[in-house]
Amino acid sequence: MPTQSILIVDDEEVITQALTVLFQNAGYATDAVHSGQAALHYLAARRPDLMVLDVIMPDMDGYAVCRHVRQHMDYIPILMLTVKDQSWEKVLGLELGADVYVTKPFVYGELLARVKALLRLATCK
């Protein structure tokens, strides 16, 4: 089975580096981009098996990216990973199409378990 790929979309370099190490150590291939627009350009050329998406970014927020992906692209599992932790923000993210919404700070083991679960579910579709 080919290695599954994860696109990490976060404007904070320290977060993308930490997630890259976490996911690569778990056997996943990773790419990282640092803006919403960069994510859409990436997705126009490649299709990752899963996208980890921050909400707060300078050019285009994660909600807009999520909405665009759901309206214009084939299904990609989306895990939103953000500091936005109000109930209405979580509901908004899920209603726009995120499959899972995780708030920062997060536990590495739990995040990895959620990624594995999303990828497992995606292969069943």
DSSP file (Angstrom, degrees, kcal/mol; ACC not computed):
  #  RESIDUE AA STRUCTURE BP1 BP2  ACC     N-H-->O    O-->H-N    N-H-->O    O-->H-N    TCO  KAPPA ALPHA  PHI   PSI    X-CA   Y-CA   Z-CA
    1    1 A M              0   0    0      0, 0.0     3,-0.1     0, 0.0     0, 0.0   0.000 360.0 360.0 360.0 130.6    0.0    0.0    0.0
    2    2 A P        -     0   0    0      0, 0.0     2,-0.2     0, 0.0     0, 0.0  -0.247 360.0 -89.4 -64.6 155.6    1.4    3.4   -0.9
    3    3 A T        -     0   0    0      1,-0.1     2,-0.2    25,-0.1    25,-0.1  -0.437  43.2-122.5 -64.8 133.4    2.2    5.9    1.8
    4    4 A Q        -     0   0    0     23,-0.2    25,-2.6    -2,-0.2     2,-0.4  -0.518  26.7-137.2 -77.7 148.7   -0.7    8.1    2.7
    5    5 A S  E     -a   29   0A   0     23,-0.2    44,-1.3    -2,-0.2    45,-1.1  -0.849  13.5-162.7-116.0 144.8   -0.1   11.8    2.4
    6    6 A I  E     -ab  30  50A   0     23,-2.6    25,-1.9    -2,-0.4     2,-0.6  -0.987   8.8-150.8-126.1 128.5   -1.1   14.7    4.6
    7    7 A L  E     -ab  31  51A   0     43,-2.6    45,-3.0    -2,-0.4     2,-0.5  -0.889  13.2-157.0 -95.9 124.2   -1.2   18.4    3.7
    8    8 A I  E     -ab  32  52A   0     23,-2.9    25,-2.6    -2,-0.6     2,-0.6  -0.903   8.2-171.9-103.1 123.7   -0.5   20.6    6.6
    9    9 A V  E     +ab  33  53A   0     43,-3.1    45,-2.6    -2,-0.5     2,-0.3  -0.917  30.4 126.1-120.7 104.3   -1.9   24.2    6.3
   10   10 A D        -     0   0    0     23,-1.9     6,-0.1    -2,-0.6    47,-0.1  -0.959  52.2-143.0-157.8 136.5   -0.8   26.5    9.0
   11   11 A D  S    S+     0   0    0     45,-0.4     2,-0.7    -2,-0.3    23,-0.1   0.585  81.2  89.7 -80.3  -8.9    0.9   29.9    9.0
   12   12 A E    >>  -     0   0    0      1,-0.2     4,-2.1     2,-0.0     3,-0.6  -0.806  64.3-158.0 -93.3 112.7    3.0   29.1   12.1
   13   13 A E  H 3> S+     0   0    0     -2,-0.7     4,-2.5     1,-0.2     5,-0.2   0.852  91.4  57.3 -56.8 -39.0    6.3   27.5   11.0
   14   14 A V  H 3> S+     0   0    0      1,-0.2     4,-2.1     2,-0.2    -1,-0.2   0.869 108.0  47.7 -64.0 -35.1    6.8   25.8   14.4
   15   15 A I  H <> S+     0   0    0     -3,-0.6     4,-2.8     2,-0.2     5,-0.3   0.933 112.0  48.2 -69.8 -46.6    3.4   24.1   14.1
   16   16 A T  H  X S+     0   0    0     -4,-2.1     4,-2.2     1,-0.2    -2,-0.2   0.890 113.0  49.2 -63.8 -37.0    4.1   22.8   10.6
   17   17 A Q  H  X S+     0   0    0     -4,-2.5     4,-2.2    -5,-0.2    -1,-0.2   0.931 112.5  47.0 -66.1 -44.9    7.5   21.6   11.6
   18   18 A A  H  X S+     0   0    0     -4,-2.1     4,-2.4    -5,-0.2    -2,-0.2   0.916 114.9  46.1 -63.4 -43.3    6.1   19.7   14.7
   19   19 A L  H  X S+     0   0    0     -4,-2.8     4,-2.9     2,-0.2     5,-0.3   0.881 109.5  55.2 -68.0 -37.6    3.3   18.2   12.7
   20   20 A T  H  X S+     0   0    0     -4,-2.2     4,-2.7    -5,-0.3     5,-0.3   0.940 110.9  44.6 -58.6 -47.8    5.6   17.2    9.9
   21   21 A V  H  X S+     0   0    0     -4,-2.2     4,-2.5     2,-0.2    -2,-0.2   0.935 114.4  49.7 -62.4 -47.1    7.8   15.3   12.4
   22   22 A L  H  X S+     0   0    0     -4,-2.4     4,-1.0     1,-0.2    -2,-0.2   0.942 116.7  39.9 -56.9 -51.6    4.8   13.7   14.1
   23   23 A F  H  <>S+     0   0    0     -4,-2.9     5,-2.6     1,-0.2     3,-0.2   0.885 115.3  50.3 -71.5 -39.3    3.2   12.5   10.9
   24   24 A Q  H ><5S+     0   0    0     -4,-2.7     3,-1.5    -5,-0.3    -1,-0.2   0.897 108.1  53.6 -66.4 -38.2    6.4   11.4    9.2
   25   25 A N  H 3<5S+     0   0    0     -4,-2.5    -1,-0.2    -5,-0.3    -2,-0.2   0.784 106.5  54.0 -64.8 -25.2    7.4    9.4   12.3
   26   26 A A  T 3<5S-     0   0    0     -4,-1.0    -1,-0.3    -3,-0.2    -2,-0.2   0.422 128.6 -99.1 -88.1   0.7    4.1    7.7   12.0
   27   27 A G  T < 5S+     0   0    0     -3,-1.5     2,-0.3     1,-0.3   -23,-0.2   0.563  79.3 130.1  98.5   9.4    4.8    6.7    8.4
   28   28 A Y      < -     0   0    0     -5,-2.6     2,-0.3    -6,-0.1    -1,-0.3  -0.688  55.8-126.3 -96.1 149.3    2.9    9.4    6.5
   29   29 A A  E     -a    5   0A   0    -25,-2.6   -23,-2.6    -2,-0.3     2,-0.3  -0.728  35.6-164.0 -84.7 143.4    4.2   11.6    3.7
   30   30 A T  E     -a    6   0A   0     -2,-0.3     2,-0.3   -25,-0.2   -23,-0.2  -0.949  22.8-177.2-133.3 151.7    3.7   15.3    4.4
   31   31 A D  E     -a    7   0A   0    -25,-1.9   -23,-2.9    -2,-0.3     2,-0.4  -0.966  16.2-155.6-134.8 151.5    3.7   18.6    2.6
   32   32 A A  E     -a    8   0A   0     -2,-0.3     2,-0.3   -25,-0.2   -23,-0.2  -0.990  11.5-179.4-132.4 139.3    3.2   22.0    4.3
   33   33 A V  E     -a    9   0A   0    -25,-2.6   -23,-1.9    -2,-0.4    -2,-0.0  -0.917  20.8-143.8-130.1 161.1    1.9   25.3    3.1
   34   34 A H  S    S+     0   0    0     -2,-0.3     2,-0.3   -25,-0.2   -25,-0.1   0.166  71.5  39.9-118.2  18.3    1.6   28.5    5.1
   35   35 A S  S  > S-     0   0    0      1,-0.1     4,-1.8    22,-0.1     5,-0.1  -0.989  75.6-113.9-157.7 162.0   -1.5   30.2    3.7
   36   36 A G  H  > S+     0   0    0     24,-0.4     4,-2.1    -2,-0.3     5,-0.2   0.912 117.0  50.8 -64.1 -43.5   -5.0   29.5    2.5
   37   37 A Q  H  > S+     0   0    0      1,-0.2     4,-2.2     2,-0.2    -1,-0.2   0.903 108.7  52.0 -62.0 -41.2   -4.2   30.6   -1.0
   38   38 A A  H  > S+     0   0    0      1,-0.2     4,-2.5     2,-0.2    -1,-0.2   0.870 107.2  54.1 -62.9 -36.0   -1.2   28.3   -1.1
   39   39 A A  H  X S+     0   0    0     -4,-1.8     4,-2.8     2,-0.2    -2,-0.2   0.925 108.4  47.9 -63.2 -44.6   -3.4   25.4    0.1
   40   40 A L  H  X S+     0   0    0     -4,-2.1     4,-1.4     2,-0.2    -2,-0.2   0.880 111.8  49.8 -65.6 -37.5   -5.8   26.0   -2.9
   41   41 A H  H  X S+     0   0    0     -4,-2.2     4,-0.8     2,-0.2    -1,-0.2   0.920 112.3  48.4 -64.6 -43.3   -2.9   26.2   -5.3
   42   42 A Y  H >X S+     0   0    0     -4,-2.5     4,-2.5     1,-0.2     3,-1.3   0.944 111.2  49.8 -59.8 -48.5   -1.5   22.9   -3.9
   43   43 A L  H 3< S+     0   0    0     -4,-2.8    -1,-0.2     1,-0.3    -2,-0.2   0.735 102.1  61.9 -67.6 -22.9   -4.9   21.2   -4.1
   44   44 A A  H 3< S+     0   0    0     -4,-1.4    -1,-0.3    -5,-0.2    -2,-0.2   0.769 117.2  30.6 -70.3 -24.6   -5.3   22.3   -7.7
   45   45 A A  H << S+     0   0    0     -3,-1.3     2,-0.3    -4,-0.8    -2,-0.2   0.728 127.1  25.2-104.9 -28.8   -2.2   20.3   -8.6
   46   46 A R     <  -     0   0    0     -4,-2.5    -1,-0.2    -5,-0.1     0, 0.0  -0.924  59.9-140.8-138.2 158.6   -2.2   17.4   -6.1
   47   47 A R        -     0   0    0     -2,-0.3   -42,-0.1    -3,-0.1    -4,-0.1  -0.904  19.5-161.5-124.3 104.1   -4.7   15.5   -3.9
   48   48 A P        -     0   0    0      0, 0.0   -42,-0.2     0, 0.0     3,-0.1  -0.330  27.2-122.2 -73.8 165.1   -3.5   14.6   -0.4
   49   49 A D  S    S+     0   0    0    -44,-1.3     2,-0.3     1,-0.2   -43,-0.2   0.707  93.5   5.4 -77.9 -20.4   -5.2   11.8    1.5
   50   50 A L  E     -b    6   0A   0    -45,-1.1   -43,-2.6    26,-0.1     2,-0.4  -0.978  64.8-144.4-159.9 149.2   -6.0   14.2    4.3
   51   51 A M  E     -bc   7  78A   0     26,-2.6    28,-2.9    -2,-0.3     2,-0.6  -0.987   2.8-157.8-122.7 129.0   -5.6   17.9    5.1
   52   52 A V  E     -bc   8  79A   0    -45,-3.0   -43,-3.1    -2,-0.4     2,-0.5  -0.934  26.3-168.3-100.4 120.5   -4.9   19.4    8.5
   53   53 A L  E     -bc   9  80A   0     26,-2.7    28,-2.2    -2,-0.6   -43,-0.2  -0.943  17.4-152.2-126.7 120.9   -6.1   23.0    8.3
   54   54 A D        -     0   0    0    -45,-2.6    28,-0.2    -2,-0.5     3,-0.1  -0.470  10.0-147.9 -77.8 158.6   -5.6   25.9   10.6
   55   55 A V  S    S+     0   0    0     26,-0.3     7,-2.4     7,-0.2     2,-0.8   0.875  78.4  67.1 -93.4 -48.5   -8.4   28.6   10.8
   56   56 A I        +     0   0    0      5,-0.2   -45,-0.4     6,-0.1    -1,-0.2  -0.656  62.6 142.9 -85.8 109.3   -6.4   31.8   11.5
   57   57 A M        -     0   0    0     -2,-0.8   -22,-0.1   -47,-0.1   -23,-0.0  -0.971  53.2-119.4-141.6 154.9   -4.2   32.7    8.5
   58   58 A P  S    S+     0   0    0      0, 0.0     3,-0.1     0, 0.0   -23,-0.1   0.811 102.4  28.6 -70.5 -32.0   -3.3   36.1    7.0
   59   59 A D  S    S+     0   0    0      1,-0.3     2,-0.3     0, 0.0   -24,-0.1   0.853 132.4   2.3-100.9 -37.8   -4.7   35.8    3.4
   60   60 A M  S    S-     0   0    0     -5,-0.0   -24,-0.4     4,-0.0    -1,-0.3  -0.927  76.7-126.4-153.2 119.7   -7.6   33.4    3.5
   61   61 A D     >  -     0   0    0     -2,-0.3     4,-1.9    -3,-0.1     3,-0.4  -0.213  25.4-109.4 -73.4 164.1   -8.9   31.8    6.7
   62   62 A G  H  > S+     0   0    0     -7,-2.4     4,-2.8     1,-0.2     5,-0.2   0.786 116.1  61.3 -62.4 -29.9   -9.4   28.1    7.1
   63   63 A Y  H  > S+     0   0    0     -8,-0.3     4,-2.6     2,-0.2    -1,-0.2   0.931 106.8  45.6 -61.7 -44.2  -13.2   28.4    7.0
   64   64 A A  H  > S+     0   0    0     -3,-0.4     4,-2.5     2,-0.2    -2,-0.2   0.890 113.0  50.3 -66.7 -39.6  -13.0   29.8    3.5
   65   65 A V  H  X S+     0   0    0     -4,-1.9     4,-2.7     2,-0.2    -2,-0.2   0.944 111.7  48.2 -61.5 -47.9  -10.5   27.1    2.4
   66   66 A C  H  X S+     0   0    0     -4,-2.8     4,-2.5     1,-0.2    -2,-0.2   0.926 111.8  49.1 -58.8 -47.5  -12.8   24.4    3.8
   67   67 A R  H  X S+     0   0    0     -4,-2.6     4,-2.0     1,-0.2    -1,-0.2   0.924 112.3  48.7 -58.4 -46.2  -15.9   25.9    2.1
   68   68 A H  H  X S+     0   0    0     -4,-2.5     4,-2.3     1,-0.2     5,-0.3   0.924 110.8  49.8 -61.6 -46.4  -14.0   26.1   -1.2
   69   69 A V  H  X S+     0   0    0     -4,-2.7     4,-1.9     1,-0.2    -1,-0.2   0.926 112.7  47.0 -59.8 -45.6  -12.8   22.6   -1.0
   70   70 A R  H  < S+     0   0    0     -4,-2.5    -1,-0.2    26,-0.2    -2,-0.2   0.834 117.4  42.8 -67.7 -32.0  -16.2   21.2   -0.2
   71   71 A Q  H  < S+     0   0    0     -4,-2.0    -1,-0.2    -5,-0.2    -2,-0.2   0.783 128.7  22.7 -83.2 -27.3  -17.9   23.2   -3.0
   72   72 A H  H  < S+     0   0    0     -4,-2.3     2,-0.3    -5,-0.2    -2,-0.2   0.462 110.5  58.7-124.7  -2.1  -15.3   22.7   -5.8
   73   73 A M  S  < S-     0   0    0     -4,-1.9     3,-0.1    -5,-0.3   -29,-0.0  -0.875  80.6 -93.8-132.4 161.1  -13.2   19.5   -5.2
   74   74 A D        -     0   0    0     -2,-0.3    -2,-0.1     1,-0.2    -1,-0.1  -0.263  69.4 -67.8 -62.9 160.9  -13.5   15.8   -4.7
   75   75 A Y        +     0   0    0     -5,-0.0    -1,-0.2    47,-0.0    -5,-0.1  -0.277  55.7 171.6 -60.2 129.8  -13.7   14.7   -1.1
   76   76 A I        -     0   0    0     -3,-0.1   -26,-0.1    -2,-0.0     2,-0.1  -0.990  38.9-113.4-131.9 128.0  -10.6   15.1    1.0
   77   77 A P        -     0   0    0      0, 0.0   -26,-2.6     0, 0.0     2,-0.5  -0.431  35.2-157.7 -60.6 134.4  -10.8   14.4    4.8
   78   78 A I  E     -c   51   0A   0     19,-0.3    21,-2.5   -28,-0.2    22,-1.5  -0.973  14.7-172.4-122.5 123.8  -10.3   17.7    6.6
   79   79 A L  E     -cd  52 100A   0    -28,-2.9   -26,-2.7    -2,-0.5     2,-0.4  -0.962  17.0-148.7-110.6 113.2   -9.1   18.0   10.2
   80   80 A M  E     -cd  53 101A   0     20,-2.8    22,-3.4    -2,-0.6     2,-0.5  -0.696  14.2-173.8 -82.4 132.5   -9.3   21.6   11.5
   81   81 A L  E     + d   0 102A   0    -28,-2.2     2,-0.3    -2,-0.4   -26,-0.3  -0.950  26.4 134.6-130.2 108.6   -6.6   22.4   14.0
   82   82 A T  E     - d   0 103A   0     20,-2.1    22,-2.4    -2,-0.5   -28,-0.0  -0.949  63.8-120.6-153.2 162.7   -7.0   25.8   15.6
   83   83 A V  S    S+     0   0    0     -2,-0.3     2,-0.9    20,-0.3    20,-0.1   0.574  81.0 108.5 -82.4 -10.9   -6.9   28.0   18.7
   84   84 A K        +     0   0    0      1,-0.2    -2,-0.1     5,-0.1   -29,-0.0  -0.553  39.7 162.0 -72.3 105.9  -10.5   29.0   18.0
   85   85 A D        +     0   0    0     -2,-0.9     2,-0.2     4,-0.1    -1,-0.2   0.253  21.7 121.1-118.8  12.4  -12.3   27.1   20.7
   86   86 A Q    >>  -     0   0    0      1,-0.1     4,-2.0     4,-0.0     3,-0.5  -0.505  69.5-119.9 -74.0 147.9  -15.7   28.7   21.1
   87   87 A S  H 3> S+     0   0    0      1,-0.2     4,-2.6     2,-0.2     5,-0.2   0.896 113.5  52.5 -55.4 -43.3  -18.7   26.4   20.6
   88   88 A W  H 3> S+     0   0    0      1,-0.2     4,-2.3     2,-0.2    -1,-0.2   0.837 107.6  52.6 -65.0 -31.1  -20.0   28.4   17.7
   89   89 A E  H <> S+     0   0    0     -3,-0.5     4,-2.4     2,-0.2    -1,-0.2   0.896 109.9  48.0 -70.0 -40.0  -16.6   28.4   16.0
   90   90 A K  H  X S+     0   0    0     -4,-2.0     4,-2.3     2,-0.2    -2,-0.2   0.930 112.8  48.4 -63.7 -45.6  -16.5   24.6   16.2
   91   91 A V  H  X S+     0   0    0     -4,-2.6     4,-2.9     1,-0.2     5,-0.2   0.919 110.8  51.4 -61.2 -43.9  -20.0   24.3   14.9
   92   92 A L  H  X S+     0   0    0     -4,-2.3     4,-2.1     1,-0.2    -2,-0.2   0.939 109.8  49.2 -58.8 -48.6  -19.2   26.6   12.0
   93   93 A G  H  X>S+     0   0    0     -4,-2.4     5,-2.4     1,-0.2     4,-0.5   0.914 114.4  44.8 -58.3 -44.3  -16.1   24.6   11.0
   94   94 A L  H ><5S+     0   0    0     -4,-2.3     3,-0.8     1,-0.2    -1,-0.2   0.889 112.4  51.3 -68.8 -39.1  -18.0   21.4   11.1
   95   95 A E  H 3<5S+     0   0    0     -4,-2.9    -1,-0.2     1,-0.2    -2,-0.2   0.806 105.5  56.4 -68.9 -28.2  -21.0   22.8    9.2
   96   96 A L  H 3<5S-     0   0    0     -4,-2.1    -1,-0.2    -5,-0.2   -26,-0.2   0.621 133.9 -85.5 -77.9 -11.9  -18.6   24.2    6.5
   97   97 A G  T <<5S+     0   0    0     -3,-0.8   -19,-0.3    -4,-0.5    -3,-0.2   0.440  75.9 144.8 127.4  -1.1  -17.3   20.7    6.0
   98   98 A A      < -     0   0    0     -5,-2.4    -1,-0.3    -6,-0.2   -19,-0.2  -0.441  36.2-154.3 -64.4 142.2  -14.5   19.8    8.4
   99   99 A D  S    S+     0   0    0    -21,-2.5     2,-0.3     1,-0.3   -20,-0.2   0.811  79.4  15.3 -84.7 -33.5  -14.7   16.2    9.4
  100  100 A V  E     -d   79   0A   0    -22,-1.5   -20,-2.8    -7,-0.1     2,-0.5  -0.990  64.7-155.9-141.6 145.2  -13.0   16.8   12.8
  101  101 A Y  E     +d   80   0A   0     -2,-0.3     2,-0.4   -22,-0.2   -20,-0.2  -0.977  16.4 178.3-127.1 115.7  -12.3   20.0   14.7
  102  102 A V  E     -d   81   0A   0    -22,-3.4   -20,-2.1    -2,-0.5     2,-0.3  -0.951  17.2-141.0-120.5 136.3   -9.4   19.9   17.2
  103  103 A T  E     -d   82   0A   0     -2,-0.4   -20,-0.3   -22,-0.2   -18,-0.1  -0.723  29.5 -86.5 -99.8 148.7   -8.3   22.9   19.3
  104  104 A K  S    S+     0   0    0    -22,-2.4     2,-0.1    -2,-0.3     3,-0.0  -0.704 105.2  53.1 -86.8 144.3   -4.8   24.0   20.2
  105  105 A P  S    S+     0   0    0      0, 0.0     2,-0.3     0, 0.0    -2,-0.1   0.617  85.2 175.1 -70.4 156.0   -3.1   23.1   22.4
  106  106 A F        -     0   0    0     -2,-0.1     2,-0.5    -4,-0.1    -2,-0.1  -0.838  35.6-111.6-128.7 163.2   -3.5   19.5   21.5
  107  107 A V     >  -     0   0    0     -2,-0.3     4,-2.6     1,-0.1     5,-0.2  -0.859  23.5-141.0 -96.2 126.3   -2.2   16.1   22.6
  108  108 A Y  H  > S+     0   0    0     -2,-0.5     4,-2.6     1,-0.2     5,-0.2   0.896  99.7  50.5 -55.8 -45.5    0.0   14.5   20.0
  109  109 A G  H  > S+     0   0    0      1,-0.2     4,-2.0     2,-0.2    -1,-0.2   0.892 112.0  47.0 -62.3 -41.0   -1.3   11.0   20.5
  110  110 A E  H  > S+     0   0    0      2,-0.2     4,-2.3     1,-0.2    -1,-0.2   0.910 112.0  50.4 -67.5 -42.4   -4.9   12.1   20.3
  111  111 A L  H  X S+     0   0    0     -4,-2.6     4,-2.2     1,-0.2    -2,-0.2   0.935 111.6  48.0 -60.8 -45.8   -4.3   14.1   17.1
  112  112 A L  H  X S+     0   0    0     -4,-2.6     4,-2.5     1,-0.2    -1,-0.2   0.886 110.1  52.5 -63.3 -38.9   -2.5   11.1   15.5
  113  113 A A  H  X S+     0   0    0     -4,-2.0     4,-2.3    -5,-0.2    -1,-0.2   0.891 109.4  49.4 -63.8 -39.3   -5.4    8.8   16.5
  114  114 A R  H  X S+     0   0    0     -4,-2.3     4,-2.5     2,-0.2    -2,-0.2   0.893 110.1  50.9 -67.2 -39.2   -7.9   11.2   14.9
  115  115 A V  H  X S+     0   0    0     -4,-2.2     4,-2.5     2,-0.2     5,-0.2   0.941 110.9  48.3 -61.5 -47.8   -5.8   11.3   11.7
  116  116 A K  H  X S+     0   0    0     -4,-2.5     4,-2.3     1,-0.2    -2,-0.2   0.905 111.8  50.0 -60.1 -42.0   -5.7    7.5   11.6
  117  117 A A  H  X S+     0   0    0     -4,-2.3     4,-2.6     2,-0.2    -1,-0.2   0.919 110.9  48.7 -64.3 -43.9   -9.4    7.3   12.1
  118  118 A L  H  X S+     0   0    0     -4,-2.5     4,-2.4     1,-0.2    -2,-0.2   0.917 112.9  47.3 -62.3 -43.2  -10.2    9.8    9.4
  119  119 A L  H  X S+     0   0    0     -4,-2.5     4,-1.6     2,-0.2    -1,-0.2   0.880 111.1  51.8 -67.0 -37.0   -7.9    8.0    6.9
  120  120 A R  H  X S+     0   0    0     -4,-2.3     4,-0.6    -5,-0.2    -2,-0.2   0.931 112.1  46.1 -63.2 -45.7   -9.5    4.7    7.9
  121  121 A L  H >X S+     0   0    0     -4,-2.6     3,-0.9     1,-0.2     4,-0.6   0.883 108.9  55.9 -64.0 -38.9  -13.0    6.0    7.2
  122  122 A A  H >< S+     0   0    0     -4,-2.4     3,-0.8     1,-0.3    -1,-0.2   0.840 103.0  54.5 -64.8 -32.8  -11.9    7.6    4.0
  123  123 A T  H 3< S+     0   0    0     -4,-1.6    -1,-0.3     1,-0.2    -2,-0.2   0.690 102.4  59.3 -75.3 -16.0  -10.7    4.3    2.6
  124  124 A C  H <<        0   0    0     -3,-0.9    -1,-0.2    -4,-0.6    -2,-0.2   0.639 360.0 360.0 -82.2 -15.8  -14.1    2.8    3.3
  125  125 A K    <<        0   0    0     -3,-0.8    -1,-0.2    -4,-0.6    -2,-0.1   0.473 360.0 360.0 -80.4 360.0  -15.9    5.3    1.1
